[in-house]
Amino acid sequence: MKKMLLRALLLVACLGVLPTHAAEIKLKISCRYLNFPISHQAERKTLHIRVKGRKADVPYCRSVVRLTEGEPDYWVFQDVSDLKGKTLILSFDGSDEALQRVYQADTFPGEAALYHEAYRPQYHFTTRRGWMNDPNGLVYDATRDEYHMFYQHNPFEREWENMHWGHAVSHDLLHWDELPDALHPDDLGTIFSGSAWMDGAKMIVFYTADSPEAQRQCMAVSTDGGRSFTKHAGNPVIDSHLRWQSHDTRDPKLFRYGGDDGHWVLALNERDGHTIYTSTNLTDWTPQSHLTGFWECPELIQLGDAWVMWGASGTYMVGQFDGYTFTPSGPKQMNLNGSAYAAQCFNQMPGGRVVKMAWGRISFPDMPFNGCMLLPQEQTLRPTPQGLRLYSFPAAECERLFKRVLDVRDVTADEANTLLLPWNGNDCLRIKATLHLTYATDVSLRYRGQRLFDYDMNGNRLQGEFYANPFTPGSMDVELDLYIDKTIVEGYVDGGAFSYSFQRDVRSRNSDGYQFHGNQFQISRLEVFEPQSIWQ
């Protein structure tokens, strides 16, 4: 009892917590973080965080949260450093005792172990706390020489809910500095996916506001490099759900067509495909065309003389775009396989490069975070006997992370397995191999018994999907570039003709190291690379 009383007194005296009535507290912000105890045994209840003095119906944050009275599974936090000196009002329709455990400090529980947790990837981006999914607002800001990556974020637990826009910045596409959440839910709904464009030093973002009634498209503007946003007073700028008789109108991709003398283009997923909207002023939008057959997260990019349109699942079409209509020149193809989803390309990349990031649907057992970003991937179209095909391969910047520690040629599988023995137990590695096969070959590379690469040339099944090298028909060589990062496996085949990713089984009791298996194949070249951590 004395300990509970002492804790209450400390909260009032040191942390500015002023209990008012049941399930409500006030905090005058003097520290960087608000810390929240989370248990997945607790029921989700609604938490409102309001800034005193602002309109009561426009909260700083409205979310459902698993606050616990007992021992938390983990703590999450909100960075409120931009609100120092202001008073926050927290109201919770759950346990008052659980709410009273929320406190502010300049640190958060678990901070000392940050980026060193058991299953934290060392060269793939993960958020410090909570759930993450689709990349949003990928853009290069030339005025600050930095890349912006926003993403779908639930800051209050490791499962999907409470969509905010998380935010991270980088100068090299590799080392990311995570900033406070950029966009919070409001009276129009939670913040779903969208995109960004730099208009000089001004950042313009379009996003979907999701509510039970409708999904509507909104705009916000930042003049400080995405550190804070002002939402457009006339939001929503597009409200098309009644026209489509569908709740599914989301994920706006914004870009400028035709330069300064051109117009704005917005690709928007609506019901059964992608709609092209155009505007001259960003607030008045006209639908121009609609192409069925895609679902979520539209992308429309130019590669040389051709254009590519894709959807979240990774299917794409090559064609032409005149600023108003995309006209396919061939059938749908596949570019993403495995865990990858909702890839988006960076707008305004230097040098005209086209680089995408994709969400990796990867879980991390017992960790206070969930989901990751896959490696940044360069995009190019290559002519093949079957027509133009999209190739995806790690951006050149990724090479800086890896030091080659083995390079041998013309070895058998048994010889290769012996050479790989020093890295048994190393779950952060990169392995490149050129495999010379025959049509009777079944070849795999395994780690702790799990197949990291699996190709049956009799049925042409690579990772369970049909694959035959489209660039060099009849080739008996397969080039593999494999990235292993804790629970993530990411593979690129034949220079990016085929790529895939999946979750590694970290709980396997099999103690076998890296081993090639199969028949009738030789390893023309084998390279091993050790990675640097991006968290240094």
C-alpha positions in Angstrom: 0.0 0.0 0.0 2.8 2.4 0.9 4.5 1.6 -2.5 1.3 2.4 -4.3 0.9 5.7 -2.4 4.5 6.6 -3.0 4.1 5.9 -6.8 1.0 8.1 -6.9 2.8 10.9 -5.1 5.8 10.6 -7.5 3.5 10.7 -10.5 1.8 13.9 -9.3 4.9 15.7 -8.0 7.5 14.6 -10.6 5.6 13.8 -13.8 2.8 16.3 -13.7 0.0 13.7 -13.5 -3.1 15.3 -12.1 -6.0 12.8 -11.6 -9.3 14.5 -12.2 -12.0 11.8 -12.3 -12.4 8.1 -13.2 -10.3 7.2 -16.3 -9.0 10.6 -17.0 -5.7 12.2 -16.2 -4.0 15.5 -17.1 -0.3 15.8 -17.8 1.7 19.0 -18.3 4.4 17.8 -20.7 7.9 18.3 -19.5 9.6 15.1 -20.9 10.0 13.5 -24.3 7.9 10.4 -24.0 4.6 9.2 -22.8 4.9 5.5 -21.8 2.1 3.0 -21.9 1.9 -0.5 -20.4 0.6 -3.0 -22.9 -0.7 -6.5 -22.4 -2.3 -8.7 -25.0 -4.5 -10.2 -22.3 -6.2 -6.8 -21.8 -9.2 -5.8 -23.9 -8.8 -2.9 -26.3 -10.5 0.2 -25.0 -10.7 3.7 -26.5 -8.0 6.2 -25.5 -8.4 9.9 -26.3 -5.5 12.2 -26.0 -6.4 15.9 -26.3 -4.3 19.0 -26.1 -5.9 21.4 -23.6 -7.1 24.5 -25.4 -7.7 22.8 -28.7 -11.1 21.9 -30.1 -12.5 19.1 -27.9 -13.8 17.2 -30.9 -10.3 17.1 -32.6 -8.1 15.0 -30.5 -4.3 14.8 -30.9 -4.9 11.1 -30.9 -7.9 8.7 -30.7 -7.0 5.0 -30.5 -7.9 1.7 -29.0 -5.3 0.5 -26.6 -4.6 -2.6 -24.4 -3.6 -0.7 -21.3 -3.0 -3.1 -18.4 -3.2 -2.9 -14.6 -0.8 -5.9 -14.3 2.6 -6.9 -15.7 2.8 -5.6 -19.2 4.0 -7.7 -22.1 6.0 -4.6 -23.2 5.8 -0.8 -23.0 5.1 1.5 -26.0 5.6 5.2 -26.2 4.5 8.4 -27.9 7.1 11.0 -28.6 5.5 14.2 -27.3 8.6 16.5 -27.4 6.8 18.9 -29.7 4.1 19.4 -27.0 6.4 20.5 -24.1 4.8 23.0 -21.9 1.3 22.1 -23.1 -1.2 20.1 -21.0 -2.5 16.8 -22.4 -5.9 15.3 -21.3 -6.0 11.5 -21.4 -9.4 9.9 -21.1 -9.8 6.1 -21.2 -13.0 4.1 -21.2 -11.3 1.2 -19.5 -9.6 0.7 -16.2 -8.7 3.8 -14.3 -5.8 2.0 -12.6 -4.4 1.0 -16.0 -4.6 4.7 -17.1 -2.8 5.8 -14.0 0.2 3.8 -15.0 0.8 5.9 -18.0 3.7 8.2 -17.3 6.1 10.6 -19.0 9.9 10.5 -19.0 12.9 11.2 -21.2 13.4 7.5 -21.7 11.2 4.5 -22.4 11.3 1.0 -20.9 13.6 -1.2 -23.0 15.5 1.7 -24.6 18.8 0.3 -23.5 18.2 -2.8 -25.5 16.9 -1.0 -28.5 18.1 -2.5 -31.9 19.8 -5.3 -29.9 16.7 -7.4 -29.2 16.9 -11.1 -29.9 15.1 -11.0 -33.3 15.7 -7.4 -34.3 16.8 -7.3 -38.0 20.2 -5.7 -38.4 20.0 -4.3 -42.0 16.2 -4.1 -42.6 14.2 -1.2 -41.2 11.8 -1.9 -38.4 10.0 0.5 -36.2 11.0 0.9 -32.6 7.6 -0.1 -31.2 4.3 -1.3 -32.6 2.9 -2.6 -35.9 4.0 -1.3 -39.3 2.8 -2.1 -42.8 2.6 -0.2 -46.2 5.3 2.3 -47.0 3.8 5.7 -47.6 4.9 9.1 -48.9 8.3 7.9 -50.3 10.0 11.0 -51.6 13.4 12.6 -51.9 13.7 16.1 -50.5 16.5 17.9 -52.4 16.5 20.9 -50.1 17.5 18.7 -47.1 19.2 16.0 -49.1 17.2 13.3 -47.3 14.8 10.5 -48.2 11.5 10.3 -46.4 9.8 7.1 -45.6 6.4 7.3 -44.0 4.6 4.0 -43.2 1.4 2.6 -41.7 1.9 2.5 -38.0 0.1 1.4 -34.9 2.2 2.9 -32.1 0.2 1.3 -29.4 0.8 -2.4 -30.0 2.4 -5.0 -32.3 -0.9 -5.9 -34.1 -2.8 -3.9 -36.8 -5.0 -1.0 -35.6 -5.0 2.8 -35.0 -3.4 3.7 -38.3 -1.0 6.6 -38.1 1.8 7.7 -40.4 5.1 6.7 -38.9 8.1 8.6 -40.2 11.8 7.9 -40.8 14.5 9.9 -42.8 17.7 8.8 -44.4 20.6 10.2 -46.4 21.5 6.9 -48.0 18.4 4.6 -48.1 20.1 2.4 -45.6 20.4 4.1 -42.2 17.1 5.4 -41.0 16.4 7.9 -38.2 12.9 7.3 -36.8 11.0 10.5 -36.0 7.7 11.0 -34.2 4.5 9.9 -36.0 3.7 12.5 -38.6 -0.1 12.1 -39.1 -2.6 11.1 -36.4 -6.2 9.9 -36.6 -8.7 12.8 -36.6 -12.5 13.3 -36.9 -12.4 12.0 -40.5 -10.9 8.7 -39.5 -7.6 6.9 -39.2 -4.7 7.6 -41.6 -4.4 5.0 -44.3 -1.9 4.8 -47.2 -0.8 7.7 -49.5 2.1 9.5 -51.1 4.2 12.6 -51.1 5.6 15.2 -53.5 8.1 18.0 -52.9 7.0 21.4 -54.3 10.3 23.2 -53.6 10.8 23.1 -49.9 7.1 22.3 -49.3 6.0 18.7 -48.9 2.5 17.8 -50.1 1.0 14.5 -48.9 -2.2 12.8 -50.0 -3.6 10.1 -47.8 -6.8 8.1 -47.2 -8.9 8.9 -44.1 -10.7 5.7 -43.2 -13.9 5.6 -41.1 -16.7 3.0 -40.9 -18.8 5.2 -43.2 -16.3 5.8 -46.0 -12.8 6.1 -47.3 -12.0 9.6 -48.4 -8.8 11.3 -49.8 -7.2 14.1 -47.9 -4.3 16.5 -48.3 -1.7 17.9 -45.8 1.3 20.2 -46.2 4.6 20.5 -44.3 7.1 23.3 -44.5 9.6 21.8 -42.1 10.7 18.6 -43.9 7.8 16.5 -42.8 8.3 17.1 -39.0 4.9 18.7 -38.7 1.8 18.9 -41.0 -1.2 21.1 -41.5 -4.1 19.2 -42.8 -6.1 21.0 -45.6 -9.1 22.8 -44.1 -11.3 21.6 -47.0 -10.6 17.9 -46.5 -11.6 15.6 -48.0 -10.6 16.7 -51.5 -11.9 13.5 -53.1 -15.0 11.7 -51.8 -15.9 9.1 -54.4 -17.4 6.2 -52.4 -21.0 7.0 -53.4 -20.1 7.2 -57.0 -18.5 3.8 -56.8 -21.0 2.4 -54.3 -18.0 1.0 -52.5 -16.1 1.6 -49.3 -12.9 0.7 -51.1 -11.5 4.0 -52.4 -8.0 4.4 -51.1 -4.2 4.8 -51.4 -3.7 7.9 -53.5 -0.4 8.0 -55.5 0.5 11.7 -56.4 2.9 12.9 -59.1 3.4 15.7 -61.5 3.0 15.0 -65.2 4.6 17.2 -67.9 6.7 19.4 -65.6 5.8 23.0 -64.7 3.5 23.3 -67.7 1.8 20.0 -67.0 -0.8 18.9 -64.4 -1.1 16.9 -61.2 -2.0 13.2 -61.5 -3.4 11.0 -58.8 -3.7 7.2 -59.2 -6.4 5.9 -56.8 -7.6 2.4 -56.1 -11.4 2.4 -56.4 -13.5 -0.8 -56.0 -12.1 -3.0 -58.7 -9.1 -1.2 -60.2 -7.1 2.0 -60.5 -8.6 5.4 -61.4 -6.6 8.3 -62.9 -7.5 11.7 -61.6 -6.0 15.0 -62.8 -5.9 18.5 -61.3 -4.3 21.9 -61.8 -4.6 23.1 -58.2 -4.5 20.0 -56.0 -8.0 20.6 -54.6 -10.3 20.1 -57.6 -9.9 16.6 -59.2 -11.4 15.2 -62.3 -11.6 11.4 -63.0 -10.2 10.6 -66.4 -9.9 6.8 -66.8 -10.2 3.5 -64.9 -8.3 0.2 -65.4 -9.7 -2.8 -63.6 -7.8 -5.8 -62.3 -5.7 -4.2 -59.6 -6.2 -4.1 -55.8 -4.9 -1.5 -53.4 -1.8 0.8 -53.4 -1.5 1.9 -57.1 1.8 2.7 -58.6 2.4 4.3 -62.0 6.0 4.9 -63.0 8.0 5.7 -66.2 10.9 3.5 -67.2 12.5 4.7 -70.4 9.9 5.0 -73.1 7.4 2.8 -71.3 5.2 3.1 -68.2 4.5 0.4 -65.6 1.3 0.2 -63.5 1.0 -2.1 -60.5 -1.0 -2.9 -57.5 -0.2 -4.0 -53.9 0.1 -7.7 -54.7 2.9 -7.1 -57.1 1.1 -7.8 -60.4 2.0 -5.2 -63.1 1.3 -4.2 -66.7 3.7 -2.5 -69.1 2.1 0.2 -71.4 1.9 3.8 -72.2 0.5 6.8 -70.3 -0.5 10.1 -71.9 -1.2 12.0 -68.7 -4.8 10.9 -68.6 -5.1 7.2 -69.5 -2.8 4.2 -69.0 -3.0 1.8 -72.0 -1.5 -1.7 -71.4 0.6 -3.2 -74.2 0.5 -6.7 -72.7 -0.9 -9.0 -70.0 -0.3 -8.8 -66.3 3.0 -10.1 -65.0 4.3 -10.8 -61.4 7.0 -8.8 -59.7 6.6 -9.5 -56.0 6.6 -12.9 -54.4 6.3 -14.2 -50.8 6.0 -11.7 -48.0 6.4 -8.5 -50.1 3.3 -6.3 -50.4 2.3 -2.7 -51.2 5.5 -1.6 -52.8 5.9 2.1 -53.6 8.5 4.0 -55.5 10.3 7.1 -54.3 9.1 10.2 -56.0 11.7 12.6 -57.4 14.7 10.3 -57.0 18.0 12.0 -58.0 19.3 11.0 -61.4 15.9 9.7 -62.6 16.4 6.4 -60.8 13.3 4.3 -59.9 13.7 2.7 -56.5 10.9 1.0 -54.6 10.4 -0.2 -51.0 8.0 -2.9 -50.1 6.4 -4.0 -46.8 7.7 -7.4 -45.6 4.9 -9.2 -43.9 7.3 -10.7 -41.3 6.6 -11.3 -37.6 9.2 -11.3 -34.8 8.3 -13.7 -32.0 7.7 -12.0 -28.6 9.1 -8.7 -29.8 7.4 -5.4 -29.2 7.4 -4.6 -33.0 6.0 -6.3 -36.1 6.5 -6.0 -39.8 9.6 -4.6 -41.7 10.6 -2.9 -44.9 12.5 -5.0 -47.4 15.6 -3.7 -49.0 15.4 -0.7 -51.4 15.1 -2.2 -54.9 16.1 -0.6 -58.2 13.6 -1.1 -61.0 14.4 -1.5 -64.7 12.6 -2.9 -67.8 14.5 -5.4 -69.9 13.6 -6.8 -73.3 13.1 -10.6 -73.3 11.8 -13.0 -76.0 8.4 -12.7 -74.2 8.5 -8.9 -74.2 9.5 -6.2 -71.7 9.8 -7.5 -68.1 10.3 -5.7 -64.9 13.5 -6.6 -63.0 14.0 -5.7 -59.3 17.3 -5.9 -57.5 18.8 -4.3 -54.4 19.8 -0.7 -54.9 23.5 0.0 -55.3 23.7 1.6 -51.9 23.1 -1.8 -50.3 26.6 -3.0 -51.3 28.1 -0.7 -48.7 26.7 -2.8 -45.9 28.5 -6.1 -46.9 32.1 -7.2 -46.6 33.0 -10.3 -48.7 34.7 -12.9 -46.6 34.6 -15.9 -49.0 35.0 -16.2 -52.8 35.6 -19.6 -54.4 35.0 -21.1 -57.8 34.0 -24.5 -59.2 33.2 -26.4 -56.1 30.8 -29.3 -55.4 27.9 -29.1 -53.0 29.9 -31.1 -50.4 32.9 -28.8 -50.7 30.6 -25.8 -50.4 29.0 -27.1 -47.3 32.4 -27.6 -45.7 33.4 -24.0 -46.7 30.2 -22.7 -45.1 30.8 -24.3 -41.7 32.4 -21.2 -40.1 29.0 -19.4 -40.5 26.8 -22.0 -39.0 24.7 -20.2 -36.4 25.2 -16.8 -38.1 21.7 -15.6 -38.8 22.7 -12.4 -40.4 24.5 -13.2 -43.7 24.5 -12.7 -47.5 25.3 -15.6 -49.8 25.8 -15.4 -53.6 26.0 -18.4 -55.8 26.1 -19.3 -59.5 24.6 -22.7 -59.9 25.2 -24.8 -63.0 22.2 -27.1 -63.3 20.6 -29.7 -65.6 16.9 -30.2 -66.3 16.8 -33.1 -63.8 18.1 -30.9 -61.0 16.4 -30.3 -57.7 18.6 -27.9 -55.7 18.2 -26.1 -52.4 20.1 -24.1 -49.9 19.0 -24.8 -46.3 19.6 -23.3 -42.9 18.6 -25.2 -39.8 16.6 -27.5 -42.1 14.5 -24.7 -43.7 14.8 -24.2 -47.4 16.0 -20.6 -48.1 16.2 -21.3 -51.8 14.4 -24.2 -53.5 14.4 -24.8 -57.3 13.0 -27.9 -59.1 14.0 -27.5 -62.7 12.0 -30.6 -63.7 8.8 -28.6 -63.0 10.5 -25.2 -63.2 9.2 -24.4 -59.6 11.2 -21.8 -57.8 9.9 -21.2 -54.2 6.8 -23.0 -55.4 6.2 -20.6 -58.3 6.8 -21.3 -62.0 10.0 -19.8 -63.1 12.2 -20.0 -66.3 14.9 -17.4 -67.0 13.2 -15.1 -69.5 16.4 -13.3 -70.5 18.5 -16.3 -71.5 16.2 -19.1 -72.6 17.7 -22.5 -72.1 20.4 -21.3 -69.7 21.6 -24.0 -67.3 23.0 -21.4 -64.9 21.0 -19.8 -62.0 22.4 -16.8 -60.2 21.3 -16.5 -56.6 21.7 -13.5 -54.3 20.4 -14.4 -50.8 20.0 -12.1 -47.8 19.4 -13.5 -44.3 18.6 -11.1 -41.5 17.4 -12.7 -38.3 13.8 -13.7 -39.2 13.9 -12.4 -42.8 15.0 -14.2 -45.9 15.1 -12.1 -49.1 16.3 -13.7 -52.4 17.0 -12.4 -55.9 17.5 -14.7 -58.9 19.1 -14.0 -62.2 19.8 -10.4 -61.6 16.3 -9.6 -60.4 14.1 -11.5 -62.9 12.6 -13.2 -59.9 12.6 -12.0 -56.3 11.1 -13.4 -53.1 11.0 -13.0 -49.3 9.6 -15.0 -46.4 9.9 -15.5 -42.7 12.7 -17.7 -41.3 11.8 -20.2 -38.7 13.8 -18.9 -35.7 12.3 -21.5 -33.4 13.5 -24.6 -35.3 15.4 -27.1 -33.1 17.3 -28.2 -36.2 21.0 -27.3 -35.6 22.2 -27.8 -39.2 24.1 -24.9 -40.7 24.0 -23.6 -44.2 23.9 -26.6 -46.6 23.3 -27.1 -50.3 21.2 -30.2 -51.2 20.3 -31.7 -54.6 21.6 -33.6 -57.5 23.4 -33.0 -60.8 24.6 -29.5 -60.1 27.9 -27.7 -59.7 28.6 -24.4 -58.0 30.5 -22.2 -60.4 31.0 -19.5 -57.9 30.3 -19.1 -54.2 30.6 -15.8 -52.2 29.8 -15.1 -48.5 29.3 -11.6 -47.1 29.0 -10.4 -43.5 26.8 -7.4 -43.0 27.2 -4.2 -41.0 24.3 -3.2 -38.8 22.3 -0.1 -39.9 21.7 0.7 -36.2 25.3 1.7 -35.4 
